[in-house]
Amino acid sequence: MWILAALCVAVVMTLAVALLLEVAPPHDARTVLQMAHVVLSFDFNDDSWGPLWNAFDSWDKSPGRDIYAETFDKGIKYQYPPTAVFIMMGPMQPPGGRPFLYFDLVSIGFLLLSFLCAERLLAAGGGEATGPRRWVEFAARLGLVALLGMLFWPMTYGLHLGQVQLWIDGLFALALLGWSRGLRIAPALLIAAASLLKPQFSLFLLWAAFRGEWRFALTLGFAGAAGLLASFWVFGFDDFLHYIRVLGVLADRGEAFYPNQSFNGLLNRLMSLSDPVAYNNLEWRGDHFPPPTPFVKIGTSLTSALILGLALFHRRKASEDEGRMLDFCAMALSATIASPIAWEHHYGITFAIFAVLLLRAANSPPALAALAVAYVLVSQNIALVNQLAATPFNFLQSPILFGGLIMLVLLHCLRSDGVSFRPSGALAPAT
């Protein structure tokens, strides 16, 4: 029952902050309330689908040509791995229908899957009632989680953009749920699928190997290799060499545009104080990257090495982290934060992680307070901080990054305190 109370408090807190942001400047910025209305109106763009289609179309018409050079020449910052182009080989729309309709419907399905997985994590970790009351609590819990999800900026904004990140969110949430049940092969296959879209998740292979999770590591390795070999066969090897070159450019330059919620983005925004045109902060420029500087490159490298080093080598005792749940979440979040480019919607994976942290922080008021602050920072679009873009305080334009860092500290420091995520009732899937 305490889970329902906690979810109610989270809803009230979210709505209160959202209403405050409604009246705060800038008045043309969208809040989570407005974004919820946008996605419920089925207003979706093609932020992922358009570039992926352009890449597929370039390959289909001119096999062997550099799809990255061709898409960049069109003013499209195409940054997906060649393996991601596979999703363009299926049907995209019904005859005469809106472009990419099927992809949008799949994204909605993954959004709902993320909601259900978060609810199942809360149910298993917080305990479930018995008898008819179980179904009442299930409906109430799922309804509150779905309401919070519809007010969670990284996911609803990603859905509005038409982002494949929604697929990654759902795959990760389901993998986390499976991991919590003691499964290893199914979560590995899900992480492998996510890695074909987001290569950073392939770091789970090293993470698992360092911890002796060999079933997970071997399954992930074989599945990932199979996907990679399939793309070599279909698209050729040259595109992977071109992709590696693109990654080098991204690592050197990154993005200064404020939705980049990474250390690279924070450092590039500081550089905008000396050159606001080259290090554009407030407006998207599809044909421009900020120029490379040692300050940004070294700062990005050091922070990424620290974050990933902790995720890979900080091994908890079994008694401190039952089932390696915190460890699993820390690896996923670290792979996101450590990237040179971590857009706001990339933090959609944190929705399921918040469910884990809520249960682990339940007996620690300071941890709960920190978690509440992190939730506000990550879940809202706090456009108010963009008023600081031209000031030395523009590092405050990284609220989602700061929220993610608070979560990361909690993931590394909290203990299990006897919380188990294994199912105890009929609503849980069999293992």
N, C-alpha and C positions, 0 to 999 in steps of 0.2 A: 504493500500500500504506500510505503514511503516513496517509491519510484513515481507513482502518480502525483503525489504532492510535489516532488521535485520538478516534474515536467510542467505542472501548473505554474510553479514559481518561474520557471524558465520562459514560459509563454508570456506571463505578465511582464517580466523583465524585458523581453524582446519587444513587445508591443510598446512599452513605455519609452524605450530608447528610440524606437522607430518613429514614434509620434514627436519626440523632441527633435529628431533630425528632419522631420517634415517642415518645421518652422525655422530651422537653422539655415544660414546661407551655405552655399549658393542655392538659390531657390529653383534653379533649373535642373538640379541633380536628382536622380531617382533614388528613392529609398526602397527598403525591402518590401514595404507595403505596395508601392507602385509597381515594383518588378513582379510581385505575385499576381497583380492584376494583368500585367502584360502577358505573362506565360499562360494564365487562364484564358486569355483572349486568343491563344494560339498564334501569337506574334513571334515568329522565329526567323532568324537570319541564317547565313551560310558560312559562318566564320571558319569552320573546319571543312565543310562539304565543298565549298567553292574552290579553295586551293587544292584539295585532294582531287577534285574532278579535273582541274586544270593540269595537274601532274599526270593523272591517268590519261587524259586526252593527248598530252604531248607525247607520252610513251606510246600510246596506241597508234598515233599518226606517224611518229618517227622513232621506231625502236632503236635503241642504242645511243640516242642523243641525251645530253645532260638535262634531265627534267628540272634540276634546281636552277641552272642558268636560265632556262627558258621561262620558268615561272617568275624568277626574280626580274627578268627583263620586262615582264608585264606589270611590274610594280607590286608583285605579291610576295610577301615574306614567307615562302614555303619552308617549313622547318620540320616536317614529319619524316620519319624513316621510310625507306622504300617498302618495308613490310606493311605500312599503314595503307598503301594504295590498294591492297587486296580487297578492302571493303567496298571499293568503287566498282568491283566486278559483278556485283549483284544488282537487282532492280532498285531503282531510286524513286520511282513515282508511278502511279497508275496512269494509263493512257489519258492524256489531256489534263492530268492533275498538276498540282503545284510541285515545283522542283524539290527534290530531296525529301518528299513527304514521308517515305518509308523510314528514312534515317531519323527524322524527327519523332516518329512514333516509337522507334526503338529506343531513342533517348528518353522518352517519357517512361517506357518500360523499365529502363535502368534506374531512373529516378525513383520510381515506386519500389523497385527492388532494394535500393539503398534505405528507404524508409522502413521496409519490412525487416531487413537485416539489423538495423539499429534497434528496432523494437524487440527482436528475438534476443539480442545481446542483453538488453535491459531485463527482459523477462527471466532469462536463465541466471543472470548474476544477482538479480534482486529477489528471486524466488517467486513462485506462482501460487495462486490460490488453488483450491480443489473444488470439484463439483461445478454446478452451473455458474458460480461466481467467477470461475476462471475465464469464461468466454466474455463476461461483462468487462473484466479487467483488461483482457486482450484487446477488445474493441476500444476501450477508453485509452489504453496505452498507445495503440496504433494511431488513433485519431490525433492525440496530442503530438506524437512524433511527426506525423504527416504535416500538422499545422506548423511545427517548428521548422520542418524541412522546406515548406513553402515560404518561410520567412528567413531562409538561409541564403544569403547573397551569393556565395560562390557557386551554388548549384542552380538557383533560379536564373542568375545572370548567364551562367554557362548554357543553360537550356535555351534562353532567349537568343544568345549569340549563334546557336547551331553548332555547339562544340562537341567533339568526340570525347572530351573529358568526362561527360556524363557516363559514357560507357566504361571508362576507367574507374570512375567512382563506384559504379555498380559491381564491377568485377572485383575490386578491392574489398568492398563491404561483404560480398558473398565469401571471398577467400578468408576474411577475418572471422566470419561466423563459422565457417568450416574448421578453421584452425582452433577456434575456441572449443569445438566439439571433439578435439583430438585427432581430426583428420589431417592427413599430410599430402596425399596424392592429388585429391581434388583441389585444395587450395593452390598447390604448385601449378596445376594446369591453368587455373584462373589467373595467377600472377604471370605465367608465361604469355597468356593471351594479352594481358595488359601491357607486358613488355614489348610486344610487337607494335603497340601504339605509342608507348612511352618507354624508351629504352632504359631510362634511369631505374626502372623497377627490376632490371636484370641484376642489379646489385644484391637482390635477395639471394642469388646463387652463392655469392661469397658469404653473406650473412649466415645462411643455413649451414654451409660447409664448416665455418669456424665454430659452429655450435654442435656439430655432429648430427644434424638433422638430415641424415643421408637420404631417406625416402623423398623428402621434399626437394633436396638439392638435386638429386639425380633426375627426378621427374621434371623439374623446372629446366634443367640443363638439356635433357633430351627433347622436350617439347619446344624449347626456344630454338635449339639447333635445327629441328625439323622445319620450323617456320622460316628460319633464316635460309636454309638450303632451298626451300620452295621458292623463296623470293629471288635467290640467285638464278634458279632455273628459269623463272618467268621474266624477270627484269634484267638479269645479267649482273655481273660483279662490279662494273664500272660505277653504277649509281651508288653503291655503298662507299666507294672511294670518294665520290662527289659529296656524299652525306657527311663523311668524316671531315672533309674540308669545310663544309658549312658549320659543323660543330666547332671547329677551330675558330671561325669568325665569330660565332656567338659567344664563345668563351672569352675572346679578346675584347669584345665590344658590349654585348648584352643590350639592354634597353634602359633608357632614362624615363620613358613614359610611365606616369605614376601607377598604373595598374600592375607594373612589374614589382611584385612584393617579394623581392629577394635582396640579399646584401649587394649584389651587383646593381640592382635598381636604385637602392639607397645611395650607394657611392656615386653612381652616374648623376643622380639628382643633386648631390653636393657639388659636382663639377659644373652643373648648370648655373651656379652663382657666378662663375667666371666667363662662361660662354653659353647663354640661354638659347641661342639658335642651334648650335651644334649638339648640345645636350638637352634636346627638347623634352620638356617636363609635362606639360598640360595637354598637348595635342598629338594625336596619332599621325605619324608620317610613314606611309607604306613603302616609301622608296629610300629610306634613310636609316642608318645605324649611327649611334654616337661614335666619335673617333676613339681609338684605343689610347689608354694612358697607363703608365705604370701604377699609379695610385689605385685605379679601379681594378686592373688585372691582378696586382699583388693582393689587394684586399679581398677580392673575390676568391682567389686561390686559397688564401689562408683560412678564411671562414668556411669554405666548402670542405677543406681538408679536416678542420676541427670537427665540424658537424658529422661528416661521414665517418671519420675515425672513431668518434664516440659510438656511433650507431653500429659499426662493424665489430669493434673490439671491446666495448663495455658489456661484459657478460655478467648477468645477475645470477645469484644463487637461486636454486629452484624454490626455496622457501620464501624468497623475496618477490618472485614473479611467477605465480602459478600458471603453468601452461605457456610461459613466455609471451603472454598477451601484450604486456607493456613493451617488451622488446620488439615484437612484430610490428606494433604500431609505430614505434620510434624509427624503425628502418624505413617505413613508407613515408613518414613525415620528413625525415632527414633527406631522403632522395628528392623530395619536392623543394624544401627550403634551400638545399645546397646547389640547386641548378642556377645557372646565370640568369635564366629567364623563368620566373615563377609567377604567371599571371594570377589574378584574383581567383578565377574559376578553377585553377589547379588545386586550390585548397578545399575542393569539394570532398576529397577523401577524409577530411577531418570530421565530417558529420558522424560517421560510425566510430571514429576514435573518441569523440566526446562521450559517447555512450559508455565506452570502456573506462574512461577517466572518471566519469561521474560515480561509477560503482567503486572504483579504487580510492577515490577521495572522500567517500561518504563519512568516514570516521575522523576526518581531519578538517576542522573549520578553516584553518589557514589555506589548506589545499583547495577547499571548496570555494573560498573567496577568490583565489588565484584563477581557478577554473572559470568562475563567473566572468571575471575580467577578460580572460582569453576568449570566452564565447562571444561577448559583446564585440570585441575587436575583430574577430574572424567573421562573424555572422552578418554584420551590418556594413552598409556602404557609407563610411564616415567621410563624405566629400568635404566637410567643413575644413579638414586639415589642408586641403589644396589652396586655401587662402595664404598658406605659408610658403608657397612654391618659390617665391623670389627672395626668401629670407634664409638666414643661416639655420633656421629651425625646420627646414624642409625635410629633415630626416623623419619628422613626425608624419610625413605622408606615407609611412609604411605601417599602418595599423594592423593589417592582416599578418604581416611578417612578425610584428611584435607579439601578436596573439599566438601565432604558431610557435614562437620561441618559448613563450610561457608554457604551452602544451608540451614542448620538447623537454623542458626542465622537469615538469611533473612526471613525464614518462620515464625519465632516467632516475628520478628520486623516490617516487611512490613505491610502496610495497603492497603485496597482495592482501594482507590482513584477513586471510581465510576466505576471500571472495573466490567463488568458482563459477565458471561460465558453462559448466556442463549442464545439459537439460535435465529437468526433474519431472516434467509433465508430458501429457499426451500431445501438446501443441508443438513440441520440439521434434525436429527430424531425427530419425533413427540413425545411429552410427554403426 
